[in-house]
Amino acid sequence: MQTPHTPLRTRPIAAGHLRAFVAVARHLNFRAAAEELALTQSAVSRQIQALEDEVGVALFLRHTRAVEMSAAGAQLLRAVTPALERVDAAVRTIRQSAGRKSVSISTWASFASMWLIPRLEAFQSEHPDIDIRIDATDTSVDLDTSDVDLALRYCIPGKAPAHAQRLFGEQLTPVASPWLLKSGARLRSAKDLAQFALVEAGDAHRTQHMEWLTWQRWLTAQGLHRFEPKRWLYFNYAHQIAQAALTGQGVALARMPLVADSLANGDLVEVLPGTRLDSPLAYWLIVGPRNDNRPEIKAFCDWLLAQAQLTRQTLGEADRVNGPG
């Protein structure tokens, strides 16, 4: 560590100890960092000590039962973390170019299961030499640093990146299983929904813009301000809502792009087709900046945009793809 008589070094530090530094910073625990790196605790301690000797100051404050990051350590961590992420991303890209062609896609689980996966067989038939990896998550990924090639997201236009391509918009409509409608209860108008269980997103009221997915907004649009159904069923994900409708558990307020296939094959019925409600939310394709020129990425994006055009036609949208502006 630096002393009043020890001049600061001027040569660049060696990079070999930075993995240990980031691991200790992440856990603030040498033992946990050693487990992550598959090293001994003493080996990690030696690497951190060597790094501190090179930098010239203490990066961690060692207490009896705790480890605390110093101000210098925090400053170094802010520089090291994105640098290592970029190195890792570059290595992954190099390995991909030297091996099999692949496309990595980040999207959320409902869109993957209800729209993307049912269509993937067609792409794989056309491109059997391209591997597909789907990472289903609600968390946005940084396409600059992650190993994800492109993202499919759902948001209002103002939240989409400037380079995002709009796939299609959205309408909400009540849907139900055909055999539920044959159970005897009449369903000819919005008021008749009082005889059924209504299925909706349980967390929509707590999330900005997602209130568009609620029955309350749809019922208000139909002039029904005070309305109580037979009962409510709440789920967190769109594919759960659709599954509840498919199994006859109630009438769901569904996103048209996600249930269009089920409506086309008769598994679901649009019970009040004249009451569709437009949503400000839309579906977007976002391609990582370093992936634009890879042939497999271009092939997948071309196929995806063609599939999106078919969905727009099903929804009755104009044949166009817009940016988020």
Phi and psi in degrees as GROMACS dihedral restraints (atoms count N, CA, C in turn):
[ dihedral_restraints ]
;  ai    aj    ak    al  type     phi  dphi    fc
    3     4     5     6     1   -69.3    20    10
    4     5     6     7     1   138.2    20    10
    6     7     8     9     1  -123.8    20    10
    7     8     9    10     1   166.4    20    10
    9    10    11    12     1   -60.0    20    10
   10    11    12    13     1   -20.4    20    10
   12    13    14    15     1  -103.4    20    10
   13    14    15    16     1     1.8    20    10
   15    16    17    18     1  -103.5    20    10
   16    17    18    19     1   111.6    20    10
   18    19    20    21     1   -68.4    20    10
   19    20    21    22     1   146.9    20    10
   21    22    23    24     1   -67.5    20    10
   22    23    24    25     1   140.6    20    10
   24    25    26    27     1   -74.1    20    10
   25    26    27    28     1   151.5    20    10
   27    28    29    30     1  -112.9    20    10
   28    29    30    31     1   -15.5    20    10
   30    31    32    33     1   -78.1    20    10
   31    32    33    34     1   154.0    20    10
   33    34    35    36     1   -62.1    20    10
   34    35    36    37     1   147.9    20    10
   36    37    38    39     1   -77.2    20    10
   37    38    39    40     1   156.5    20    10
   39    40    41    42     1   -73.4    20    10
   40    41    42    43     1   148.5    20    10
   42    43    44    45     1   -90.6    20    10
   43    44    45    46     1    -7.5    20    10
   45    46    47    48     1   -65.2    20    10
   46    47    48    49     1   -25.8    20    10
   48    49    50    51     1   -93.7    20    10
   49    50    51    52     1    -0.8    20    10
   51    52    53    54     1   -69.6    20    10
   52    53    54    55     1   -31.0    20    10
   54    55    56    57     1   -62.0    20    10
   55    56    57    58     1   -44.4    20    10
   57    58    59    60     1   -63.6    20    10
   58    59    60    61     1   -40.5    20    10
   60    61    62    63     1   -59.2    20    10
   61    62    63    64     1   -47.6    20    10
   63    64    65    66     1   -65.2    20    10
   64    65    66    67     1   -39.1    20    10
   66    67    68    69     1   -65.0    20    10
   67    68    69    70     1   -44.5    20    10
   69    70    71    72     1   -65.4    20    10
   70    71    72    73     1   -39.9    20    10
   72    73    74    75     1   -62.5    20    10
   73    74    75    76     1   -36.8    20    10
   75    76    77    78     1   -67.5    20    10
   76    77    78    79     1   -42.7    20    10
   78    79    80    81     1   -97.0    20    10
   79    80    81    82     1   -21.6    20    10
   81    82    83    84     1    49.8    20    10
   82    83    84    85     1    43.0    20    10
   84    85    86    87     1  -160.8    20    10
   85    86    87    88     1   121.3    20    10
   87    88    89    90     1   -69.0    20    10
   88    89    90    91     1   -36.7    20    10
   90    91    92    93     1   -65.7    20    10
   91    92    93    94     1   -45.2    20    10
   93    94    95    96     1   -64.2    20    10
   94    95    96    97     1   -39.1    20    10
   96    97    98    99     1   -63.8    20    10
   97    98    99   100     1   -40.4    20    10
   99   100   101   102     1   -63.1    20    10
  100   101   102   103     1   -39.6    20    10
  102   103   104   105     1   -64.3    20    10
  103   104   105   106     1   -41.0    20    10
  105   106   107   108     1   -62.6    20    10
  106   107   108   109     1   -39.5    20    10
  108   109   110   111     1   -90.7    20    10
  109   110   111   112     1    -1.9    20    10
  111   112   113   114     1    58.6    20    10
  112   113   114   115     1    42.1    20    10
  114   115   116   117     1  -123.6    20    10
  115   116   117   118     1   169.3    20    10
  117   118   119   120     1   -79.5    20    10
  118   119   120   121     1   157.9    20    10
  120   121   122   123     1   -64.1    20    10
  121   122   123   124     1   -36.9    20    10
  123   124   125   126     1   -66.7    20    10
  124   125   126   127     1   -34.0    20    10
  126   127   128   129     1   -65.7    20    10
  127   128   129   130     1   -41.8    20    10
  129   130   131   132     1   -65.1    20    10
  130   131   132   133     1   -41.7    20    10
  132   133   134   135     1   -60.5    20    10
  133   134   135   136     1   -41.5    20    10
  135   136   137   138     1   -64.6    20    10
  136   137   138   139     1   -39.6    20    10
  138   139   140   141     1   -65.2    20    10
  139   140   141   142     1   -41.6    20    10
  141   142   143   144     1   -65.7    20    10
  142   143   144   145     1   -41.8    20    10
  144   145   146   147     1   -63.0    20    10
  145   146   147   148     1   -40.9    20    10
  147   148   149   150     1   -64.7    20    10
  148   149   150   151     1   -39.3    20    10
  150   151   152   153     1   -65.7    20    10
  151   152   153   154     1   -42.2    20    10
  153   154   155   156     1   -63.3    20    10
  154   155   156   157     1   -37.3    20    10
  156   157   158   159     1   -63.5    20    10
  157   158   159   160     1   -38.5    20    10
  159   160   161   162     1   -71.0    20    10
  160   161   162   163     1   -42.3    20    10
  162   163   164   165     1   -70.1    20    10
  163   164   165   166     1   -39.8    20    10
  165   166   167   168     1   103.3    20    10
  166   167   168   169     1     1.0    20    10
  168   169   170   171     1  -141.7    20    10
  169   170   171   172     1   164.5    20    10
  171   172   173   174     1   -74.4    20    10
  172   173   174   175     1   131.2    20    10
  174   175   176   177     1   -95.8    20    10
  175   176   177   178     1   -22.8    20    10
  177   178   179   180     1  -132.0    20    10
  178   179   180   181     1   145.7    20    10
  180   181   182   183     1  -101.2    20    10
  181   182   183   184     1   116.6    20    10
  183   184   185   186     1   -90.6    20    10
  184   185   186   187     1   119.4    20    10
  186   187   188   189     1  -107.2    20    10
  187   188   189   190     1   176.4    20    10
  189   190   191   192     1   -59.1    20    10
  190   191   192   193     1   -44.5    20    10
  192   193   194   195     1  -127.6    20    10
  193   194   195   196     1    17.8    20    10
  195   196   197   198     1  -153.8    20    10
  196   197   198   199     1   159.0    20    10
  198   199   200   201     1  -121.8    20    10
  199   200   201   202     1   133.3    20    10
  201   202   203   204     1  -125.4    20    10
  202   203   204   205     1   139.5    20    10
  204   205   206   207     1   -79.6    20    10
  205   206   207   208     1   136.1    20    10
  207   208   209   210     1   -80.3    20    10
  208   209   210   211     1   170.0    20    10
  210   211   212   213     1   -62.0    20    10
  211   212   213   214     1   -38.6    20    10
  213   214   215   216     1   -66.1    20    10
  214   215   216   217     1   -39.2    20    10
  216   217   218   219     1   -62.7    20    10
  217   218   219   220     1   -42.3    20    10
  219   220   221   222     1   -62.9    20    10
  220   221   222   223     1   -38.7    20    10
  222   223   224   225     1   -65.2    20    10
  223   224   225   226     1   -42.3    20    10
  225   226   227   228     1   -67.6    20    10
  226   227   228   229     1   -38.2    20    10
  228   229   230   231     1   -61.7    20    10
  229   230   231   232     1   -39.2    20    10
  231   232   233   234     1   -62.3    20    10
  232   233   234   235     1   -29.4    20    10
  234   235   236   237     1   -87.5    20    10
  235   236   237   238     1   -36.5    20    10
  237   238   239   240     1   -74.1    20    10
  238   239   240   241     1   -41.5    20    10
  240   241   242   243     1   -58.9    20    10
  241   242   243   244     1   -54.8    20    10
  243   244   245   246     1   -65.3    20    10
  244   245   246   247     1   -30.2    20    10
  246   247   248   249     1   -65.8    20    10
  247   248   249   250     1   -44.8    20    10
  249   250   251   252     1   -66.4    20    10
  250   251   252   253     1   -36.5    20    10
  252   253   254   255     1   -62.3    20    10
  253   254   255   256     1   -40.0    20    10
  255   256   257   258     1   -68.9    20    10
  256   257   258   259     1   -38.0    20    10
  258   259   260   261     1   -61.7    20    10
  259   260   261   262     1   -46.2    20    10
  261   262   263   264     1   -62.5    20    10
  262   263   264   265     1   -41.7    20    10
  264   265   266   267     1   -63.8    20    10
  265   266   267   268     1   -40.7    20    10
  267   268   269   270     1   -64.0    20    10
  268   269   270   271     1   -40.9    20    10
  270   271   272   273     1   -64.6    20    10
  271   272   273   274     1   -41.2    20    10
  273   274   275   276     1   -62.1    20    10
  274   275   276   277     1   -41.5    20    10
  276   277   278   279     1   -63.1    20    10
  277   278   279   280     1   -42.4    20    10
  279   280   281   282     1   -62.3    20    10
  280   281   282   283     1   -43.4    20    10
  282   283   284   285     1   -65.1    20    10
  283   284   285   286     1   -39.2    20    10
  285   286   287   288     1   -62.9    20    10
  286   287   288   289     1   -42.5    20    10
  288   289   290   291     1   -68.3    20    10
  289   290   291   292     1   -23.8    20    10
  291   292   293   294     1   -88.8    20    10
  292   293   294   295     1   -13.0    20    10
  294   295   296   297     1  -119.5    20    10
  295   296   297   298     1  -142.0    20    10
  297   298   299   300     1   -71.3    20    10
  298   299   300   301     1   150.5    20    10
  300   301   302   303     1   -76.0    20    10
  301   302   303   304     1   138.2    20    10
  303   304   305   306     1  -150.0    20    10
  304   305   306   307     1   157.2    20    10
  306   307   308   309     1  -129.7    20    10
  307   308   309   310     1   125.6    20    10
  309   310   311   312     1  -108.6    20    10
  310   311   312   313     1   127.2    20    10
  312   313   314   315     1  -123.1    20    10
  313   314   315   316     1   131.9    20    10
  315   316   317   318     1  -105.7    20    10
  316   317   318   319     1   127.9    20    10
  318   319   320   321     1  -155.8    20    10
  319   320   321   322     1   178.8    20    10
  321   322   323   324     1   -96.1    20    10
  322   323   324   325     1   158.0    20    10
  324   325   326   327     1   -59.5    20    10
  325   326   327   328     1   -42.8    20    10
  327   328   329   330     1   -64.6    20    10
  328   329   330   331     1   -42.3    20    10
  330   331   332   333     1   -67.3    20    10
  331   332   333   334     1   -39.3    20    10
  333   334   335   336     1   -61.5    20    10
  334   335   336   337     1   -47.7    20    10
  336   337   338   339     1   -77.7    20    10
  337   338   339   340     1   -31.0    20    10
  339   340   341   342     1   -97.4    20    10
  340   341   342   343     1   -24.8    20    10
  342   343   344   345     1  -122.4    20    10
  343   344   345   346     1   -50.2    20    10
  345   346   347   348     1   -75.6    20    10
  346   347   348   349     1   -53.3    20    10
  348   349   350   351     1   -61.1    20    10
  349   350   351   352     1   -41.7    20    10
  351   352   353   354     1   -60.1    20    10
  352   353   354   355     1   -20.5    20    10
  354   355   356   357     1   -97.9    20    10
  355   356   357   358     1   -12.7    20    10
  357   358   359   360     1   -64.6    20    10
  358   359   360   361     1   -29.1    20    10
  360   361   362   363     1   -57.8    20    10
  361   362   363   364     1   -36.7    20    10
  363   364   365   366     1   -64.3    20    10
  364   365   366   367     1   -41.8    20    10
  366   367   368   369     1   -66.0    20    10
  367   368   369   370     1   -43.0    20    10
  369   370   371   372     1   -66.5    20    10
  370   371   372   373     1   -30.1    20    10
  372   373   374   375     1   -68.4    20    10
  373   374   375   376     1   -37.2    20    10
  375   376   377   378     1   -77.6    20    10
  376   377   378   379     1   -28.5    20    10
  378   379   380   381     1  -133.6    20    10
  379   380   381   382     1    70.6    20    10
  381   382   383   384     1   -67.6    20    10
  382   383   384   385     1   -13.1    20    10
  384   385   386   387     1   -91.9    20    10
  385   386   387   388     1     1.7    20    10
  387   388   389   390     1  -109.5    20    10
  388   389   390   391     1   122.0    20    10
  390   391   392   393     1   -83.3    20    10
  391   392   393   394     1   145.6    20    10
  393   394   395   396     1  -118.7    20    10
  394   395   396   397     1   132.8    20    10
  396   397   398   399     1  -125.8    20    10
  397   398   399   400     1   125.7    20    10
  399   400   401   402     1  -110.8    20    10
  400   401   402   403     1   124.4    20    10
  402   403   404   405     1  -107.8    20    10
  403   404   405   406     1   101.6    20    10
  405   406   407   408     1   -88.0    20    10
  406   407   408   409     1   110.9    20    10
  408   409   410   411     1  -154.3    20    10
  409   410   411   412     1   149.5    20    10
  411   412   413   414     1   -86.3    20    10
  412   413   414   415     1    -6.0    20    10
  414   415   416   417     1   -88.7    20    10
  415   416   417   418     1   131.0    20    10
  417   418   419   420     1   -68.3    20    10
  418   419   420   421     1   142.6    20    10
  420   421   422   423     1  -111.3    20    10
  421   422   423   424     1   152.7    20    10
  423   424   425   426     1   -88.2    20    10
  424   425   426   427     1   106.0    20    10
  426   427   428   429     1   -70.5    20    10
  427   428   429   430     1   -12.7    20    10
  429   430   431   432     1   -74.4    20    10
  430   431   432   433     1   -32.4    20    10
  432   433   434   435     1  -119.4    20    10
  433   434   435   436     1   -19.4    20    10
  435   436   437   438     1   -83.9    20    10
  436   437   438   439     1   173.7    20    10
  438   439   440   441     1   -93.2    20    10
  439   440   441   442     1    17.7    20    10
  441   442   443   444     1   -88.9    20    10
  442   443   444   445     1   133.5    20    10
  444   445   446   447     1   -84.6    20    10
  445   446   447   448     1   -39.7    20    10
  447   448   449   450     1  -151.3    20    10
  448   449   450   451     1   159.2    20    10
  450   451   452   453     1  -126.7    20    10
  451   452   453   454     1   144.0    20    10
  453   454   455   456     1  -114.3    20    10
  454   455   456   457     1   118.9    20    10
  456   457   458   459     1  -129.3    20    10
  457   458   459   460     1   168.9    20    10
  459   460   461   462     1  -135.2    20    10
  460   461   462   463     1   112.7    20    10
  462   463   464   465     1  -166.4    20    10
  463   464   465   466     1   175.2    20    10
  465   466   467   468     1   -76.3    20    10
  466   467   468   469     1   158.5    20    10
  468   469   470   471     1   -55.2    20    10
  469   470   471   472     1   -36.8    20    10
  471   472   473   474     1   -67.2    20    10
  472   473   474   475     1   -17.5    20    10
  474   475   476   477     1   -97.5    20    10
  475   476   477   478     1    -7.3    20    10
  477   478   479   480     1   -82.7    20    10
  478   479   480   481     1   143.6    20    10
  480   481   482   483     1   -60.3    20    10
  481   482   483   484     1   157.0    20    10
  483   484   485   486     1   -60.2    20    10
  484   485   486   487     1   -30.8    20    10
  486   487   488   489     1   -93.4    20    10
  487   488   489   490     1     4.8    20    10
  489   490   491   492     1   -69.3    20    10
  490   491   492   493     1   146.6    20    10
  492   493   494   495     1  -108.0    20    10
  493   494   495   496     1   128.2    20    10
  495   496   497   498     1   -74.2    20    10
  496   497   498   499     1   126.8    20    10
  498   499   500   501     1   -86.8    20    10
  499   500   501   502     1   -53.6    20    10
  501   502   503   504     1  -167.3    20    10
  502   503   504   505     1   163.1    20    10
  504   505   506   507     1   -91.9    20    10
  505   506   507   508     1  -154.8    20    10
  507   508   509   510     1  -152.9    20    10
  508   509   510   511     1   142.8    20    10
  510   511   512   513     1  -127.7    20    10
  511   512   513   514     1   151.4    20    10
  513   514   515   516     1  -108.5    20    10
  514   515   516   517     1   140.8    20    10
  516   517   518   519     1  -151.2    20    10
  517   518   519   520     1   144.4    20    10
  519   520   521   522     1   -72.0    20    10
  520   521   522   523     1   132.1    20    10
  522   523   524   525     1  -133.2    20    10
  523   524   525   526     1   156.2    20    10
  525   526   527   528     1  -154.9    20    10
  526   527   528   529     1   164.0    20    10
  528   529   530   531     1   -71.4    20    10
  529   530   531   532     1   141.8    20    10
  531   532   533   534     1   -58.2    20    10
  532   533   534   535     1   -38.2    20    10
  534   535   536   537     1   -75.1    20    10
  535   536   537   538     1   -21.0    20    10
  537   538   539   540     1   -66.8    20    10
  538   539   540   541     1   -37.8    20    10
  540   541   542   543     1   -70.8    20    10
  541   542   543   544     1   -19.0    20    10
  543   544   545   546     1   -90.4    20    10
  544   545   546   547     1     5.6    20    10
  546   547   548   549     1   -75.0    20    10
  547   548   549   550     1    -9.0    20    10
  549   550   551   552     1   118.6    20    10
  550   551   552   553     1   -28.1    20    10
  552   553   554   555     1   -74.2    20    10
  553   554   555   556     1   135.3    20    10
  555   556   557   558     1   -80.2    20    10
  556   557   558   559     1   140.7    20    10
  558   559   560   561     1  -139.7    20    10
  559   560   561   562     1    84.6    20    10
  561   562   563   564     1  -115.8    20    10
  562   563   564   565     1   -16.1    20    10
  564   565   566   567     1  -145.6    20    10
  565   566   567   568     1   169.0    20    10
  567   568   569   570     1   -60.5    20    10
  568   569   570   571     1   -33.5    20    10
  570   571   572   573     1   -63.1    20    10
  571   572   573   574     1   -28.3    20    10
  573   574   575   576     1   -68.6    20    10
  574   575   576   577     1   -14.2    20    10
  576   577   578   579     1   -63.7    20    10
  577   578   579   580     1   -16.8    20    10
  579   580   581   582     1   -61.8    20    10
  580   581   582   583     1   -18.2    20    10
  582   583   584   585     1   -87.3    20    10
  583   584   585   586     1    -1.0    20    10
  585   586   587   588     1  -124.1    20    10
  586   587   588   589     1   160.0    20    10
  588   589   590   591     1   -75.9    20    10
  589   590   591   592     1   139.4    20    10
  591   592   593   594     1  -110.7    20    10
  592   593   594   595     1   133.9    20    10
  594   595   596   597     1  -109.8    20    10
  595   596   597   598     1   132.0    20    10
  597   598   599   600     1  -153.1    20    10
  598   599   600   601     1   175.2    20    10
  600   601   602   603     1   -73.7    20    10
  601   602   603   604     1   123.0    20    10
  603   604   605   606     1   -71.7    20    10
  604   605   606   607     1   -25.9    20    10
  606   607   608   609     1  -104.2    20    10
  607   608   609   610     1     7.6    20    10
  609   610   611   612     1   -63.8    20    10
  610   611   612   613     1   -33.3    20    10
  612   613   614   615     1   -70.5    20    10
  613   614   615   616     1   -18.3    20    10
  615   616   617   618     1   -97.6    20    10
  616   617   618   619     1    -0.8    20    10
  618   619   620   621     1  -121.8    20    10
  619   620   621   622     1   131.4    20    10
  621   622   623   624     1   -58.7    20    10
  622   623   624   625     1   136.6    20    10
  624   625   626   627     1    75.2    20    10
  625   626   627   628     1   -21.2    20    10
  627   628   629   630     1   -78.3    20    10
  628   629   630   631     1    -8.0    20    10
  630   631   632   633     1   -63.1    20    10
  631   632   633   634     1   -16.2    20    10
  633   634   635   636     1   -63.9    20    10
  634   635   636   637     1   -18.1    20    10
  636   637   638   639     1   -89.2    20    10
  637   638   639   640     1     3.9    20    10
  639   640   641   642     1   -92.0    20    10
  640   641   642   643     1   150.2    20    10
  642   643   644   645     1   -61.6    20    10
  643   644   645   646     1   -34.2    20    10
  645   646   647   648     1   -55.9    20    10
  646   647   648   649     1   -45.1    20    10
  648   649   650   651     1   -66.4    20    10
  649   650   651   652     1   -42.3    20    10
  651   652   653   654     1   -64.2    20    10
  652   653   654   655     1   -45.0    20    10
  654   655   656   657     1   -64.2    20    10
  655   656   657   658     1   -38.7    20    10
  657   658   659   660     1   -62.3    20    10
  658   659   660   661     1   -39.5    20    10
  660   661   662   663     1   -64.0    20    10
  661   662   663   664     1   -24.5    20    10
  663   664   665   666     1   -91.8    20    10
  664   665   666   667     1     4.9    20    10
  666   667   668   669     1    83.0    20    10
  667   668   669   670     1    12.3    20    10
  669   670   671   672     1  -103.8    20    10
  670   671   672   673     1    93.5    20    10
  672   673   674   675     1   -88.1    20    10
  673   674   675   676     1   -28.3    20    10
  675   676   677   678     1  -122.5    20    10
  676   677   678   679     1   105.8    20    10
  678   679   680   681     1  -143.8    20    10
  679   680   681   682     1   132.6    20    10
  681   682   683   684     1  -128.6    20    10
  682   683   684   685     1   120.1    20    10
  684   685   686   687     1   -80.8    20    10
  685   686   687   688     1  -178.5    20    10
  687   688   689   690     1   -59.2    20    10
  688   689   690   691     1   -42.0    20    10
  690   691   692   693     1  -168.2    20    10
  691   692   693   694     1   168.4    20    10
  693   694   695   696     1  -110.2    20    10
  694   695   696   697     1   145.2    20    10
  696   697   698   699     1  -127.4    20    10
  697   698   699   700     1   125.2    20    10
  699   700   701   702     1  -115.7    20    10
  700   701   702   703     1   136.4    20    10
  702   703   704   705     1  -136.3    20    10
  703   704   705   706     1   159.1    20    10
  705   706   707   708     1   -86.4    20    10
  706   707   708   709     1   -25.7    20    10
  708   709   710   711     1  -123.9    20    10
  709   710   711   712     1   149.2    20    10
  711   712   713   714     1   -61.9    20    10
  712   713   714   715     1   -36.9    20    10
  714   715   716   717     1   -69.4    20    10
  715   716   717   718     1   -27.1    20    10
  717   718   719   720     1   -70.9    20    10
  718   719   720   721     1   -39.7    20    10
  720   721   722   723     1   -62.1    20    10
  721   722   723   724     1   -45.5    20    10
  723   724   725   726     1   -64.3    20    10
  724   725   726   727     1   -38.8    20    10
  726   727   728   729     1   -64.9    20    10
  727   728   729   730     1   -38.0    20    10
  729   730   731   732     1   -63.0    20    10
  730   731   732   733     1   -39.5    20    10
  732   733   734   735     1   -68.5    20    10
  733   734   735   736     1   -42.0    20    10
  735   736   737   738     1   -60.6    20    10
  736   737   738   739     1   -34.2    20    10
  738   739   740   741     1   -91.8    20    10
  739   740   741   742     1    10.7    20    10
  741   742   743   744     1    77.2    20    10
  742   743   744   745     1    22.2    20    10
  744   745   746   747     1   -84.2    20    10
  745   746   747   748     1   -10.9    20    10
  747   748   749   750     1   167.6    20    10
  748   749   750   751     1  -175.2    20    10
  750   751   752   753     1   -97.9    20    10
  751   752   753   754     1   127.5    20    10
  753   754   755   756     1  -106.1    20    10
  754   755   756   757     1   144.4    20    10
  756   757   758   759     1   -90.4    20    10
  757   758   759   760     1   102.7    20    10
  759   760   761   762     1  -105.4    20    10
  760   761   762   763     1   154.3    20    10
  762   763   764   765     1   -82.4    20    10
  763   764   765   766     1   119.1    20    10
  765   766   767   768     1   -53.7    20    10
  766   767   768   769     1   -44.5    20    10
  768   769   770   771     1   -60.7    20    10
  769   770   771   772     1   -28.8    20    10
  771   772   773   774     1   -86.3    20    10
  772   773   774   775     1   -20.6    20    10
  774   775   776   777     1  -113.5    20    10
  775   776   777   778     1     5.6    20    10
  777   778   779   780     1   -58.1    20    10
  778   779   780   781     1   -39.4    20    10
  780   781   782   783     1   -66.4    20    10
  781   782   783   784     1   -41.9    20    10
  783   784   785   786     1   -65.6    20    10
  784   785   786   787     1   -33.5    20    10
  786   787   788   789     1   -70.6    20    10
  787   788   789   790     1   -38.3    20    10
  789   790   791   792     1   -66.6    20    10
  790   791   792   793     1   -37.6    20    10
  792   793   794   795     1   -92.2    20    10
  793   794   795   796     1     2.4    20    10
  795   796   797   798     1    87.0    20    10
  796   797   798   799     1     3.1    20    10
  798   799   800   801     1   -69.5    20    10
  799   800   801   802     1   -28.9    20    10
  801   802   803   804     1  -127.3    20    10
  802   803   804   805     1   155.8    20    10
  804   805   806   807     1  -123.4    20    10
  805   806   807   808     1   133.9    20    10
  807   808   809   810     1   -79.7    20    10
  808   809   810   811     1   106.7    20    10
  810   811   812   813     1   -77.5    20    10
  811   812   813   814     1   -29.3    20    10
  813   814   815   816     1  -134.4    20    10
  814   815   816   817     1    73.9    20    10
  816   817   818   819     1   -62.0    20    10
  817   818   819   820     1   -20.2    20    10
  819   820   821   822     1   -83.7    20    10
  820   821   822   823     1     6.8    20    10
  822   823   824   825     1  -119.1    20    10
  823   824   825   826     1    24.5    20    10
  825   826   827   828     1   -60.7    20    10
  826   827   828   829     1   142.5    20    10
  828   829   830   831     1  -117.4    20    10
  829   830   831   832     1   122.6    20    10
  831   832   833   834     1   -68.3    20    10
  832   833   834   835     1   142.2    20    10
  834   835   836   837     1  -114.8    20    10
  835   836   837   838     1   146.4    20    10
  837   838   839   840     1   -77.7    20    10
  838   839   840   841     1    -9.0    20    10
  840   841   842   843     1   -81.1    20    10
  841   842   843   844     1   151.8    20    10
  843   844   845   846     1  -144.7    20    10
  844   845   846   847     1   170.6    20    10
  846   847   848   849     1  -109.6    20    10
  847   848   849   850     1   135.5    20    10
  849   850   851   852     1  -131.5    20    10
  850   851   852   853     1   149.0    20    10
  852   853   854   855     1  -108.3    20    10
  853   854   855   856     1   127.4    20    10
  855   856   857   858     1  -126.3    20    10
  856   857   858   859     1   120.8    20    10
  858   859   860   861     1  -104.5    20    10
  859   860   861   862     1   134.5    20    10
  861   862   863   864     1   -62.4    20    10
  862   863   864   865     1   141.9    20    10
  864   865   866   867     1   -62.9    20    10
  865   866   867   868     1   -26.7    20    10
  867   868   869   870     1   -89.4    20    10
  868   869   870   871     1     1.5    20    10
  870   871   872   873     1  -109.2    20    10
  871   872   873   874     1    -1.3    20    10
  873   874   875   876     1   -56.7    20    10
  874   875   876   877     1   -36.0    20    10
  876   877   878   879     1   -95.7    20    10
  877   878   879   880     1     0.3    20    10
  879   880   881   882     1   -76.0    20    10
  880   881   882   883     1   127.0    20    10
  882   883   884   885     1   -57.6    20    10
  883   884   885   886     1   -38.2    20    10
  885   886   887   888     1   -67.7    20    10
  886   887   888   889     1   -33.4    20    10
  888   889   890   891     1   -67.7    20    10
  889   890   891   892     1   -43.8    20    10
  891   892   893   894     1   -61.9    20    10
  892   893   894   895     1   -41.9    20    10
  894   895   896   897     1   -62.5    20    10
  895   896   897   898     1   -42.8    20    10
  897   898   899   900     1   -68.1    20    10
  898   899   900   901     1   -42.6    20    10
  900   901   902   903     1   -64.9    20    10
  901   902   903   904     1   -39.9    20    10
  903   904   905   906     1   -61.3    20    10
  904   905   906   907     1   -44.7    20    10
  906   907   908   909     1   -64.0    20    10
  907   908   909   910     1   -43.4    20    10
  909   910   911   912     1   -62.6    20    10
  910   911   912   913     1   -42.8    20    10
  912   913   914   915     1   -66.6    20    10
  913   914   915   916     1   -32.8    20    10
  915   916   917   918     1   -67.6    20    10
  916   917   918   919     1   -40.2    20    10
  918   919   920   921     1   -65.1    20    10
  919   920   921   922     1   -38.6    20    10
  921   922   923   924     1   -64.3    20    10
  922   923   924   925     1   -36.2    20    10
  924   925   926   927     1   -61.6    20    10
  925   926   927   928     1   -41.3    20    10
  927   928   929   930     1   -62.8    20    10
  928   929   930   931     1   -39.5    20    10
  930   931   932   933     1   -65.8    20    10
  931   932   933   934     1   -40.9    20    10
  933   934   935   936     1   -61.2    20    10
  934   935   936   937     1   -39.1    20    10
  936   937   938   939     1   -64.7    20    10
  937   938   939   940     1   -39.9    20    10
  939   940   941   942     1   -62.7    20    10
  940   941   942   943     1   -37.9    20    10
  942   943   944   945     1   -81.2    20    10
  943   944   945   946     1   -10.4    20    10
  945   946   947   948     1    82.3    20    10
  946   947   948   949     1    19.1    20    10
  948   949   950   951     1   -81.1    20    10
  949   950   951   952     1   157.6    20    10
  951   952   953   954     1   -63.4    20    10
  952   953   954   955     1   149.7    20    10
  954   955   956   957     1   -81.1    20    10
  955   956   957   958     1    82.7    20    10
  957   958   959   960     1  -155.1    20    10
  958   959   960   961     1   158.5    20    10
  960   961   962   963     1  -124.1    20    10
  961   962   963   964     1   119.5    20    10
  963   964   965   966     1  -105.4    20    10
  964   965   966   967     1   155.3    20    10
  966   967   968   969     1   -82.7    20    10
  967   968   969   970     1  -179.6    20    10
  969   970   971   972     1   -80.8    20    10
  970   971   972   973     1    -1.5    20    10
